[in-house]
Amino acid sequence: MKECEKYAALLDAFSEGDLFMEDMIQVQNHLMNCPACQAYLEEAEARKNCMAMGNAVRKIVLRKSGSKH
């Protein structure tokens, strides 16, 4: 788990594609052998997708109601 602490701060940036290539490769290598970090990344992706879906629905509702909020 000590190894995970090293990568914890990088996982969100990894999911956004905001890492330098060297860091990206290190995170990928860690993810291949770490179910805990794989689960964290999957949950982060699900949250991001959920938020994107919520924003899209909100825009549709606002557009249909004629609101400009």
Residue pairs with C-beta under 8 A, 6 or more apart in sequence:
1 36
3 30
3 34
4 30
4 34
4 36
4 37
6 30
7 26
7 27
7 30
7 34
7 37
8 37
8 40
10 19
10 23
10 26
10 27
11 27
11 37
11 40
11 41
11 44
12 44
13 19
13 23
14 23
14 24
14 27
14 41
15 41
15 44
15 45
15 48
19 27
30 37
31 37
31 38
31 41
62 68
62 69
